[in-house]
Amino acid sequence: MKKYRLSFGLIVLILIIALAGGILGGGLTVSLLGLNSTSDKTNETIIEKQVYVESSQIIDTVKEISPTVVSIVITKDLPLYRERIFNFNDPFFDDPFFDFPFAFPELDDEGGVEYETQKIGGGSGFIVTADGLVVTNRHVVDDSTSDYTIILNDGTEYDAEVVSIDTINDIAILRILSNDDEPIDGLSVAKMGDSDKIQVGQQVIAIGNALAEYENTVTTGVISAKGRSIVAGSVYSTESLINLIQTDAAINPGNSGGPLVNLDGEVIGINTAIAVDAQGIGFAIPINDVSSIIESVKTYGKIIRPYLGVRFMMLDKEKAEELQIDVKYGALLVGDLSEGEFAVVPDSPAEEAGLEINDVVLEVNGQNVTVDQPLHVLISKNQPGDEITLKVWRDEEEFEVQVILAEAE
């Protein structure tokens, strides 16, 4: 077998090449790791900037809208009671039919019942005029025997009076009363948005007096759905609300009447109700359904309702098929003359426009009349004296009529 020997020079050359390769490889590895590290840092910076921009926009919006949001405190004079101290030697215990009182009213020196002003609830609202008009929900201020106090964002307290209550929608208008003889002016006013332009998935902010205890509580979420219809209320009363905005922004008791705003700081809804058996399901009245009410109070000092003068039944596909009507939506004008119920009220704007019993009103100013957007709601978006266009179906034909609305008495 032949043996080969490497010269000393060749061995040195091989070692130099190996060392150079190792240094070069190590340098490339460090360089690549450096690139990856730089890339990761860049991505982290981008994410941080995105989070900062989103948070900053919410923060700026809250700063802008908060001065216009108020807390409403409800108080009432209620009798003072003291607890009955049980004495088991009391002869009343021997009578099985005696309804033993657990408390007695406190009496003054003259034997009369003593009363004390007590807080019984609260709600929210927002300022719509610099001189102190405030929008809230009707159910917040529907007790005419209670007193109402407005607390501004800076903690200033004012008495308030109920100016007008909407009998159709869950809306009321209050006025902030001056603590002295000087008129109120210069209050921050909420900007109104356009609720017809909102989109499902759009981010929104709710602000209100959560649980009637935590003033100007801010929650965020998205618009979950539009055009919802619900039955809202308590064990004492209920009402149907339509065309509502659904949101997952947390709305708690006490938030009622507070604003739902977009990220431009514009009010797009009035927080109104929650689904008590669910999480993240709240509802707000679209601001466009309230704008005519606000303008009415600004102009006339009260809610003025437009009047068409018809009695109607809302149609859907099933009801239309049942009545054998060839249109699948709209408001069918109905009445019972034997009961004195006119489909078209005599001397009303509807009669002057030529509407008749069994007509179906399909549109008001180009908007479809549907179960979710009934005739009276579309009419209520206008003012007395406004001329509106109705599309009507009669005897298999459609036509348009112009109607000048009157003022409801």
C-alpha positions as CSV (number, residue, x, y, z in Angstrom):
1,M,0.0,0.0,0.0
2,K,1.3,3.4,-0.9
3,K,1.4,6.1,1.7
4,Y,1.0,9.8,0.9
5,R,2.5,12.5,3.0
6,L,1.3,16.1,3.1
7,S,3.8,18.8,3.1
8,F,3.9,21.2,5.9
9,G,3.0,24.1,3.5
10,L,-0.1,22.3,2.2
11,I,-1.3,21.6,5.8
12,V,-1.0,25.3,6.7
13,L,-2.9,26.2,3.5
14,I,-5.8,23.9,4.4
15,L,-6.0,25.3,7.9
16,I,-6.1,28.8,6.6
17,I,-8.9,28.0,4.1
18,A,-10.9,26.2,6.9
19,L,-10.5,29.1,9.3
20,A,-11.5,31.7,6.6
21,G,-14.6,29.6,5.8
22,G,-15.6,29.4,9.4
23,I,-15.3,33.2,9.8
24,L,-17.2,33.8,6.6
25,G,-20.0,31.4,7.6
26,G,-20.2,32.9,11.0
27,G,-20.4,36.3,9.6
28,L,-23.2,35.4,7.3
29,T,-25.1,33.7,10.1
30,V,-24.8,36.8,12.3
31,S,-25.9,39.0,9.4
32,L,-28.9,36.9,8.7
33,L,-29.9,36.8,12.3
34,G,-29.5,40.5,12.4
35,L,-31.8,40.9,9.5
36,N,-34.5,38.7,11.1
37,S,-34.1,40.7,14.4
38,T,-34.5,43.9,12.5
39,S,-37.6,42.6,10.7
40,D,-39.2,41.5,13.9
41,K,-38.5,44.9,15.5
42,T,-40.0,46.6,12.5
43,N,-43.2,44.5,12.7
44,E,-43.5,45.2,16.4
45,T,-43.1,48.9,15.7
46,I,-45.8,48.8,13.1
47,I,-48.2,47.0,15.4
48,E,-47.5,49.4,18.2
49,K,-48.2,52.3,15.9
50,Q,-51.5,50.8,14.8
51,V,-52.6,50.2,18.4
52,Y,-51.5,53.7,19.3
53,V,-53.4,55.2,16.4
54,E,-56.6,53.3,17.2
55,S,-56.3,54.1,21.0
56,S,-55.5,57.7,20.3
57,Q,-58.6,58.1,18.1
58,I,-60.8,56.7,20.8
59,I,-59.2,58.8,23.4
60,D,-59.6,62.0,21.3
61,T,-63.2,61.1,20.6
62,V,-64.0,60.6,24.3
63,K,-62.3,63.9,25.1
64,E,-64.5,65.7,22.5
65,I,-67.8,64.1,23.4
66,S,-67.5,63.9,27.2
67,P,-68.3,67.6,27.9
68,T,-71.7,67.1,26.2
69,V,-72.7,64.0,28.2
70,V,-74.7,64.5,31.4
71,S,-75.8,62.3,34.2
72,I,-79.4,62.5,35.4
73,V,-80.2,61.8,39.0
74,I,-83.8,61.0,39.9
75,T,-85.0,61.9,43.5
76,K,-88.3,61.8,45.2
77,D,-89.7,62.7,48.6
78,L,-90.5,59.4,50.3
79,P,-91.7,58.7,53.9
80,L,-89.1,57.7,56.4
81,Y,-89.6,54.3,58.0
82,R,-88.1,52.7,61.1
83,E,-87.9,49.0,61.6
84,R,-90.2,47.4,64.1
85,I,-88.4,45.9,67.1
86,F,-89.8,42.5,67.7
87,N,-91.3,41.7,71.1
88,F,-92.5,38.1,71.2
89,N,-94.7,39.0,74.2
90,D,-96.6,41.3,71.9
91,P,-100.3,40.1,72.0
92,F,-100.4,40.5,68.2
93,F,-98.4,37.3,67.8
94,D,-101.4,35.5,69.3
95,D,-103.6,36.5,66.4
96,P,-102.8,34.3,63.3
97,F,-104.7,36.6,61.0
98,F,-102.9,39.8,62.0
99,D,-100.6,41.2,59.3
100,F,-97.7,42.2,61.5
101,P,-95.9,45.3,60.2
102,F,-92.1,45.1,59.9
103,A,-91.7,48.9,59.8
104,F,-93.5,52.0,60.8
105,P,-93.3,55.5,59.3
106,E,-91.4,58.0,61.3
107,L,-93.7,60.7,62.8
108,D,-92.8,64.3,63.5
109,D,-93.7,66.2,66.7
110,E,-97.2,66.8,65.4
111,G,-97.9,63.2,64.5
112,G,-97.4,63.6,60.7
113,V,-95.3,61.3,58.6
114,E,-91.8,62.5,58.0
115,Y,-90.5,62.7,54.5
116,E,-87.0,62.7,53.1
117,T,-85.6,63.3,49.6
118,Q,-84.1,60.1,48.4
119,K,-82.3,59.0,45.2
120,I,-84.4,56.4,43.4
121,G,-82.6,56.1,40.1
122,G,-80.6,57.7,37.4
123,G,-79.9,57.9,33.7
124,S,-77.9,59.7,31.1
125,G,-78.4,62.3,28.4
126,F,-76.5,64.7,26.1
127,I,-76.7,68.4,25.4
128,V,-78.0,69.5,22.1
129,T,-78.2,73.3,22.6
130,A,-75.8,75.7,24.2
131,D,-78.6,77.0,26.4
132,G,-79.3,73.7,28.0
133,L,-81.6,71.4,26.1
134,V,-80.8,67.7,26.9
135,V,-82.0,64.6,25.1
136,T,-82.6,61.4,27.1
137,N,-85.0,58.5,27.1
138,R,-88.7,58.9,28.0
139,H,-88.5,56.0,30.5
140,V,-85.8,57.8,32.4
141,V,-88.1,60.8,33.3
142,D,-91.6,59.4,33.0
143,D,-92.4,59.9,36.7
144,S,-94.0,63.3,36.9
145,T,-93.8,63.2,40.8
146,S,-90.0,62.9,40.8
147,D,-87.4,65.6,40.6
148,Y,-84.4,65.6,38.2
149,T,-80.9,66.8,38.6
150,I,-78.4,67.2,35.8
151,I,-74.7,66.6,36.6
152,L,-72.2,67.9,34.0
153,N,-69.0,66.2,33.1
154,D,-67.1,68.7,35.4
155,G,-69.3,67.8,38.3
156,T,-71.5,70.9,38.2
157,E,-75.1,70.2,39.3
158,Y,-78.3,71.9,38.0
159,D,-82.0,71.3,38.5
160,A,-83.8,70.2,35.3
161,E,-87.3,70.2,34.0
162,V,-89.0,68.0,31.5
163,V,-89.8,70.1,28.5
164,S,-91.6,67.5,26.3
165,I,-92.1,63.8,26.1
166,D,-92.5,61.8,22.9
167,T,-95.6,59.6,23.1
168,I,-94.5,57.5,20.1
169,N,-90.7,56.9,20.6
170,D,-88.7,56.5,23.8
171,I,-87.5,60.1,23.8
172,A,-87.7,63.0,26.1
173,I,-86.3,66.5,26.1
174,L,-85.1,68.2,29.4
175,R,-83.9,71.8,30.1
176,I,-81.1,72.6,32.5
177,L,-82.3,75.2,34.9
178,S,-79.9,78.0,36.1
179,N,-78.9,78.0,39.7
180,D,-79.3,81.7,39.7
181,D,-81.3,84.3,37.7
182,E,-78.7,84.3,34.9
183,P,-79.6,82.4,31.7
184,I,-77.5,79.4,30.9
185,D,-75.4,79.7,27.7
186,G,-72.1,78.4,26.3
187,L,-72.6,74.7,27.1
188,S,-70.8,72.2,25.0
189,V,-73.1,70.8,22.3
190,A,-72.9,67.2,20.9
191,K,-72.4,66.9,17.1
192,M,-75.1,65.0,15.3
193,G,-74.1,62.3,12.9
194,D,-76.0,60.5,10.1
195,S,-77.3,57.1,11.3
196,D,-78.4,56.2,7.8
197,K,-74.7,55.9,6.8
198,I,-73.6,53.6,9.6
199,Q,-72.2,50.1,8.7
200,V,-72.3,46.8,10.5
201,G,-68.8,46.2,12.0
202,Q,-68.1,50.0,12.4
203,Q,-66.5,50.8,15.8
204,V,-68.6,52.9,18.2
205,I,-68.4,54.3,21.7
206,A,-71.1,54.4,24.4
207,I,-70.9,56.9,27.2
208,G,-73.3,57.1,30.2
209,N,-74.0,57.0,33.9
210,A,-73.5,53.2,34.3
211,L,-75.7,51.7,37.1
212,A,-76.7,55.3,38.0
213,E,-73.5,55.4,40.0
214,Y,-70.4,55.6,37.6
215,E,-70.8,58.8,35.7
216,N,-69.4,59.1,32.1
217,T,-68.4,55.5,31.9
218,V,-66.9,54.8,28.5
219,T,-67.3,51.4,26.6
220,T,-66.4,50.5,23.1
221,G,-67.7,48.0,20.6
222,V,-69.0,47.7,17.1
223,I,-72.4,48.0,15.4
224,S,-73.6,44.4,15.4
225,A,-76.8,44.9,13.3
226,K,-79.2,47.5,12.1
227,G,-83.0,47.7,11.9
228,R,-83.7,45.6,14.9
229,S,-87.2,45.5,16.5
230,I,-87.7,44.6,20.2
231,V,-90.2,44.8,23.0
232,A,-88.7,46.6,25.8
233,G,-89.9,47.5,29.3
234,S,-90.3,46.3,32.8
235,V,-92.9,44.2,34.7
236,Y,-95.1,47.3,34.8
237,S,-95.1,48.4,31.2
238,T,-93.7,47.4,27.8
239,E,-93.4,49.1,24.4
240,S,-92.4,48.1,20.9
241,L,-89.3,49.8,19.6
242,I,-88.3,49.5,15.9
243,N,-85.4,50.3,13.6
244,L,-82.9,50.0,16.4
245,I,-79.1,49.8,16.2
246,Q,-77.7,46.7,17.9
247,T,-74.2,47.1,19.5
248,D,-71.9,45.0,21.6
249,A,-70.6,48.1,23.4
250,A,-71.5,47.5,27.0
251,I,-74.7,49.3,27.9
252,N,-75.7,49.0,31.6
253,P,-78.7,50.2,33.5
254,G,-78.2,54.0,33.9
255,N,-76.7,54.3,30.4
256,S,-80.2,54.9,29.1
257,G,-80.4,58.2,27.2
258,G,-76.6,58.5,26.7
259,P,-75.0,58.8,23.3
260,L,-73.7,56.2,21.0
261,V,-71.0,57.9,18.9
262,N,-68.8,57.1,16.0
263,L,-65.0,57.7,15.9
264,D,-65.6,61.2,14.5
265,G,-67.2,62.1,17.8
266,E,-70.7,62.3,16.2
267,V,-73.8,61.0,17.9
268,I,-75.4,58.3,15.8
269,G,-77.7,56.8,18.4
270,I,-79.3,57.1,21.8
271,N,-78.6,54.1,24.1
272,T,-82.0,52.7,25.1
273,A,-82.2,49.0,26.0
274,I,-80.3,45.8,26.7
275,A,-81.0,42.1,26.4
276,V,-80.9,41.1,30.0
277,D,-80.5,37.4,29.2
278,A,-77.5,37.9,27.0
279,Q,-74.1,39.5,27.0
280,G,-73.0,42.2,24.5
281,I,-76.4,42.9,23.1
282,G,-77.5,46.5,23.5
283,F,-79.8,48.7,21.4
284,A,-79.8,52.4,20.5
285,I,-82.4,54.6,18.7
286,P,-80.9,56.0,15.5
287,I,-80.3,59.7,15.8
288,N,-82.0,60.3,12.4
289,D,-85.2,59.1,14.0
290,V,-84.8,61.8,16.7
291,S,-83.6,64.8,14.8
292,S,-87.0,66.1,13.9
293,I,-88.0,65.9,17.6
294,I,-85.0,68.0,18.6
295,E,-85.7,70.6,15.9
296,S,-89.3,70.7,16.9
297,V,-88.5,71.5,20.5
298,K,-85.8,74.1,19.4
299,T,-88.4,75.8,17.2
300,Y,-91.7,75.5,19.1
301,G,-90.6,74.7,22.7
302,K,-92.3,71.3,22.5
303,I,-92.6,68.2,20.4
304,I,-94.9,68.9,17.5
305,R,-96.1,65.9,15.6
306,P,-97.0,65.9,11.9
307,Y,-100.5,64.6,11.1
308,L,-101.6,62.6,8.0
309,G,-105.0,61.4,9.2
310,V,-105.2,57.7,8.4
311,R,-105.9,54.4,10.2
312,F,-103.7,51.5,8.9
313,M,-102.5,48.0,9.2
314,M,-98.9,47.0,8.4
315,L,-98.5,44.4,5.7
316,D,-95.9,41.7,5.3
317,K,-95.8,38.8,2.9
318,E,-97.9,36.5,5.0
319,K,-100.5,39.1,5.8
320,A,-100.8,40.2,2.2
321,E,-101.3,36.6,1.1
322,E,-104.0,36.2,3.8
323,L,-105.8,39.3,2.6
324,Q,-105.2,38.4,-1.1
325,I,-103.4,41.6,-1.8
326,D,-100.9,41.6,-4.6
327,V,-98.3,43.8,-2.8
328,K,-96.1,42.3,-0.1
329,Y,-95.4,45.4,2.0
330,G,-96.9,48.8,2.9
331,A,-99.6,50.3,5.1
332,L,-103.1,49.1,4.3
333,L,-105.7,51.8,5.1
334,V,-108.4,50.2,7.2
335,G,-111.4,51.3,9.1
336,D,-114.8,50.3,10.6
337,L,-117.5,52.8,10.0
338,S,-119.9,50.9,12.2
339,E,-117.5,51.8,15.1
340,G,-116.9,55.3,13.8
341,E,-113.4,54.4,12.8
342,F,-112.4,56.1,9.5
343,A,-109.6,54.7,7.4
344,V,-109.2,58.3,6.1
345,V,-110.1,60.9,8.7
346,P,-112.5,63.6,7.3
347,D,-110.9,66.9,6.6
348,S,-107.5,65.5,7.1
349,P,-104.4,66.0,4.8
350,A,-105.0,62.4,3.7
351,E,-108.5,63.1,2.6
352,E,-107.5,66.3,0.8
353,A,-104.8,64.2,-1.1
354,G,-107.5,61.7,-2.2
355,L,-106.5,58.7,-0.2
356,E,-109.2,56.0,0.3
357,I,-110.0,53.0,2.3
358,N,-108.1,49.8,1.1
359,D,-105.3,51.9,-0.4
360,V,-101.8,50.7,0.4
361,V,-99.2,53.3,1.1
362,L,-95.9,51.8,-0.3
363,E,-93.5,54.7,0.1
364,V,-92.9,58.0,1.9
365,N,-90.5,60.3,0.1
366,G,-89.0,57.3,-1.7
367,Q,-88.5,55.1,1.5
368,N,-90.4,51.8,1.6
369,V,-93.1,51.4,4.2
370,T,-92.3,48.1,6.0
371,V,-93.0,46.4,9.3
372,D,-89.5,47.5,10.5
373,Q,-90.1,51.0,9.1
374,P,-93.8,51.6,9.5
375,L,-95.9,54.5,8.1
376,H,-96.1,56.5,11.4
377,V,-92.3,56.5,11.9
378,L,-91.6,57.7,8.4
379,I,-94.3,60.4,8.8
380,S,-92.8,61.5,12.1
381,K,-89.5,62.4,10.5
382,N,-91.2,65.4,9.0
383,Q,-92.6,68.6,10.4
384,P,-96.1,70.1,10.1
385,G,-96.4,72.0,6.9
386,D,-94.0,69.8,5.0
387,E,-95.1,68.5,1.7
388,I,-94.3,64.8,1.3
389,T,-94.7,62.3,-1.6
390,L,-96.6,59.1,-1.1
391,K,-96.5,56.2,-3.4
392,V,-99.9,54.4,-3.3
393,W,-101.2,51.1,-4.6
394,R,-104.9,50.9,-5.5
395,D,-106.8,48.4,-7.7
396,E,-103.6,46.9,-9.1
397,E,-102.1,50.2,-10.0
398,E,-99.4,52.4,-8.4
399,F,-99.4,56.2,-8.3
400,E,-98.0,59.1,-6.4
401,V,-99.7,61.9,-4.4
402,Q,-98.5,65.0,-2.7
403,V,-99.6,65.6,0.8
404,I,-99.1,68.7,3.1
405,L,-98.9,67.5,6.6
406,A,-100.9,69.2,9.4
407,E,-100.1,69.5,13.1
408,A,-101.4,66.7,15.4
409,E,-103.6,68.0,18.2
